[in-house]
Each structure stands twice: as C-alpha cells, then as structure tokens.
C-alpha cells in the first residue's frame, strides 16, 4: 500500500490572514505537521496569540504586521521571513476583506478595499514569494484561499464574489507560469465556515438554519476542515496537483440548493420523488 507523506518537517510557511479563522487554523495545522510559520495580518495582538500556539507545538513562529494591499508591507514580510528562517517553502494567501452591499449600492472605495486585499494582495504576495522560490531552486507550494462565491452568485456580495472568481483564474495563471520551476499553485474554495468574518450569519439561529438547509451536507464548515485541505496541498501528498481549485463547501456549489427545496420549485410532474 502506498504511504502518503503529509509531513512539512523543517519547511517554512508564510500564512497571511493568520490572526484568526481559517488562516490561524492553517498556521496551526502546518505547525502540527512540522513547519515553522511566519504569520501575517494587520492585527498584531491576535497574531501573537497564533504565534504562541505555534510555539507550543514545538515550532518557531514569526509575527509580521502586514497590510497585504501594500507592496512595501509584502516586501517587508518576505524579507523578515528570509532573515528569520533563511527560506520560504509555502505561501498561503488567506487575507480578505468583505463589504456585504449590493453592487448597485457599493461605493468605489468599498470595491477597492475588497480587491486590494483579496486579489491584488494575492498577486503581490505570490509574485514576491514566487521569485524567492525560483531562486531557491527547490520545490514550493502556493495556496490561495478563494470562496464558493467564485461560482455561486450572492446578490448582496457581488464584489467579493467577483474578487474570488478572479483568484481562481489568478491561481491557474500563476500555476502555468511556475509549474516548470517545481512550484505548485492551487486554490481552496471554502463554503460558509464558522469564523469571525461570518459570525453575523452563523450566530443567528434563523440564518444558520437557512444555510444548513440549502447546504447538501446540512451543516456549515469548520476552520480545521479548510486547514486539512491546505495541509494536503502544501505537502508532498499533493505533488501532482497543479492549478486545481478544491471546493470545501459541503456540496453547496453543486446547485446552491437543498435537493428537496429545488424539487419543490418545479412543476408537480417534475418534482423529485
């Protein structure tokens, strides 16, 4: 039987958006697998908490205050990581901002905030770290965190969905450029996950019930479930996975409906049995 290697022993990872939620869960999963981790976001106190948990697992952690919409911050993040660890093997782009407003009411600065962090930031981080990985002349892994909104349309979240759809294509373009350097670029598309960013939804019983109803698996996701996919993509177990987008959404992006609900919207002679 083939033995799959999920170890990240002695590898160095940068995780943006690591102060909480999915980013924090990914950083901790990487530490469990043996990686040292540079954690980045704009919120230093929360980053320090993540770093302490990484260290409690016997790995080294570096805290770098970073606004990924700013190139100078990204250059500093990369420089500080190299100074501390001497290499970068893994990058996870997980930082994001969202403004839940219909496109017809969204201001220009709101659009810019969403795209500067959730798309431009991914581009700048991938470009900067990609150059380091090429110079290192060894295998690397870049993982972008997008969303099920890259496929499904939420009429109150159009800018976020457009940014995440662009992240999927950005992933494929970087994958095509970097694969021949043995650098794999892939994407994770989570469904509704229990994080601080989505608390306004899952903390309200009536909203949570609705999401559970329309999700085929009948529940929302947990950050550790997203982290498990990131660990797979970062590890040698995913050595032949290039340019992929993995949807971890309980099946929501398949239809956006619970099958029973979809059936009930059909004429009687077409309803599901």
Secondary structure as UniProt FT lines:
FT   TURN            9..10
FT   STRAND          12..16
FT   TURN            17..19
FT   HELIX           21..32
FT   TURN            33..34
FT   STRAND          36..41
FT   HELIX           44..56
FT   TURN            57..58
FT   STRAND          61..65
FT   TURN            68..69
FT   HELIX           71..85
FT   STRAND          90..93
FT   HELIX           103..105
FT   HELIX           108..115
FT   HELIX           116..120
FT   HELIX           121..136
FT   STRAND          140..145
FT   HELIX           148..150
FT   TURN            155..156
FT   HELIX           158..178
FT   HELIX           179..181
FT   STRAND          183..190
FT   TURN            197..198
FT   HELIX           199..202
FT   HELIX           205..214
FT   TURN            216..217
FT   HELIX           223..234
FT   HELIX           236..238
FT   TURN            239..240
FT   STRAND          245..248
FT   TURN            250..251
FT   HELIX           252..255
FT   HELIX           259..264
FT   HELIX           268..270
//
